[in-house]
Amino acid sequence: MANTDSVSVRIFSLNCWGIHYLSKHCSQRYAMIGDMLCKEEHDIVLLQEVWSEKDYLFLKKKLACSHPHSHYFKSGVIGSGLAIFSKPRIHDTFLYRYSLNGYPYMAHHGDWFGGKAVGMAVFKLGSLIANVYVTHLHAEYCREKDSYLPHRVVQAWELQQFICHTSAGADVVILGGDLNMHPQDLGSRLLRSYTGLRDSYLETAKFDGCENGMTLIANNPFINKRELSPFENGIRIDYILFKGSSKTEIYCDSMSTTKGSVPDHPFPYSDHEALTSELRLESHTPPEIGRDTQSKDQDSAAGKVAKLVDIVTEARTEVKVGLHWAERMRYTAARTGVMGLALLFLELAIAAVPWLALGAEQPFPRTSFYLLAALCFAILLITSLLYIFYTMELKSLQGAEDQMRLAVGSLQEKLRGFPLAQPHKAMRRPPEGQEPSAFDPVE
Amino acid sequence: MANTDSVSVRIFSLNCWGIHYLSKHCSQRYAMIGDMLCKEEHDIVLLQEVWSEKDYLFLKKKLACSHPHSHYFKSGVIGSGLAIFSKPRIHDTFLYRYSLNGYPYMAHHGDWFGGKAVGMAVFKLGSLIANVYVTHLHAEYCREKDSYLPHRVVQAWELQQFICHTSAGADVVILGGDLNMHPQDLGSRLLRSYTGLRDSYLETAKFDGCENGMTLIANNPFINKRELSPFENGIRIDYILFKGSSKTEIYCDSMSTTKGSVPDHPFPYSDHEALTSELRLESHTPPEIGRDTQSKDQDSAAGKVAKLVDIVTEARTEVKVGLHWAERMRYTAARTGVMGLALLFLELAIAAVPWLALGAEQPFPRTSFYLLAALCFAILLITSLLYIFYTMELKSLQGAEDQMRLAVGSLQEKLRGFPLAQPHKAMRRPPEGQEPSAFDPVE
């Protein structure tokens, strides 16, 4: 194994909490973030919740010298909120919008309007091709009764699909962002197991930051401590994940988080803590695989596949819960719509033939007539829109469930093939430029 | 160059025109399609406009013996309409929903409700990994005044992005479907130039089918001849495209289309003609590239990149036309909304203080009051929804335009680098497993 190249990259990730008029000290915080990024000169900066394009343009101007390249991913009504600033050139970008992302009528949560997505940018770091992803998944507003869980699980599923399918040509894969999932949550496990991505916090040689790598902490003055309950000290929901390939080893030399305050400033950069990871990429010629290593690899791969089957099955169950809920909601919308229509017909019948119902001497009071008609029309319109929306939600959930069923089938087929496949393994074409991960579409 | 493997695959593609109650003889045609597919036993069948899941399940049951594997891609309100049936196992699937797809209020065109998308399925053909894509782009209703052109161009852009980014690990790439674009339309050129996909009809050794490979022909009894004008005989808008990789050569041995009628049946399978391509895949070890070949390759690659810059610039112009239109429509929606609000306030003011406006002896007539109020509310609601919709359209168009600008920048950088890059070319890592195409994200 002869090392031919070694490159260091410093990756930064921060959820900027950039909701003007709602987030506190928004403009001042952007000025602070800009100053800090200018000074720190990270190689690649991944930002989330940059909801206003004006703020992106403010940062772009401020970082023109330190980070000449940038991209703002646009999506939904108010944008995906995702932005990338970088020292190396961005060669290509691609955006995948998640098919599910909350409900438009939950306007106080606002996730639907954000058009959550995963953005990809292609860089060349030294001689290596790096696919860098930035994402922000649906928020968790109530852990005990999390009605958005099926949506977040589907987002995690689509995120792993997007990364697996788009990273075959990359030497290095880096994902940063606010996943809104704890490390052991279903979506986190699904994402890490499928993609083979490793967690900076768990892999780092040196760590300087909040206890347990937490990124939403009680010490942050913007955090409402009651909302963190039962996790009094805080939670870890922001990540920098990475993986190499058969041609590239990747190490995390150090990692740090901010600690809820910024020296010489009255408040922190955001309600989330910022993450910085220093990654070292080493390209090498792939080692020759001996028989023994191969057999050991296969055992561990079989274990990984079995674990993956369990995780995907768990995810399918969660999606099915979402399916039942969406079906029930669609049924309720349909039933309410039919009732509104019946009421309208009844009203029209009474108004048209008053002598039948109420006698000619008592016509339908006009005020009530118009109010009732307006109410009926409003019910019909709203229930129609809801019916269309729930149908789309159902299609997306069914689609994800179908894909998961197919994936479980493929994984089980693979699992059955493990003892038999051994002699053929040398002939099988390894996934292009990838580290052996549990995900491998063909066998 | 030592051939190690040769595999033949027969690919079938058909737009099934499966709109129950609107398309003629829908159920009978599905029965005919099922019989034909059962008999013909193509390896991979790519269907579009299978709008009803019941029809998919009908075909799935009918093809259980000939095509044991299948997948139905779900999206939008009534589904993406895309289905795959195959003899080889489907190992993995992935769906990308286009960010733009017409307007929900153009219900008579219906494209928006279809949730147009591109579906991907991963197969193993012999020892080769094949990524097979099926898609259906937005229809063209009026060629002279095609208000959907920017949407279709963005769809073609996203389609090429999706194929380029997801096919790096594949030995073979096959795309089938109804692109709703003529061979020389902007979107077709964009797609073919970027991805390097080749057209079955142009590459085939043997052809049996309609004149000029047309797939929407005047001879088809379901076709309204006036709608074809000015192309009296027909147009070619359905395609089977393919490409190999550095490890795989791919040839089209024969191609055929149906000819507007089916023997022993009173009507054809659909309003579109069906396509069948017989592809031969030959895997080999990549040849050693000599200095001379390299230099010649570079010249031709430079030409391709220059052409690509022109095409992307043309696409950007088209997207900008769409941007202006969407901005104007959003402005109109906002202005109408404000007028509705002003009318409502005026009405409330008159009703609240009648003695000011009309004198105490003439109160606001109740009937008019409620009718006017209902009208104002309806205006406000509709313009709000339209404003949200046009904002989302604008974001998607701006996003595509940003990506195109970045792509042009990258391509121009590459073009400038051509004479200089020559000595370094051997050091550059070629795109994984791909044929040299004009698209290459890094330089």
Interface residues (C-beta under 8 A of the other chain):
Chain A: H71 Y72 F73 K74 S75 G76 V77 G79 R89 I90 H91 D92 T93 F94 L95 Y96 R97 S99 G115 M120 V122 K124 S127 I129 Q161 F162 H165 T166 A168 G169 A170 D171 R366 T367 Y370 L371 A373 A374 F377 A378 L381 I388 T391 M392 K395 S396 Q398 G399 D402 Q403 L406 A407 S410 E413 M427 R428 R429 P431 E432 G433 Q434 P441 V442 E443
Chain B: H71 Y72 F73 K74 S75 G76 V77 G79 R89 I90 H91 D92 T93 F94 L95 Y96 R97 S99 G115 M120 V122 K124 S127 I129 Q161 F162 H165 T166 A168 G169 A170 D171 R366 T367 Y370 L371 A373 A374 F377 A378 L381 I388 T391 M392 K395 S396 Q398 G399 D402 Q403 L406 A407 S410 E413 M427 R428 R429 P431 E432 G433 Q434 P441 V442 E443
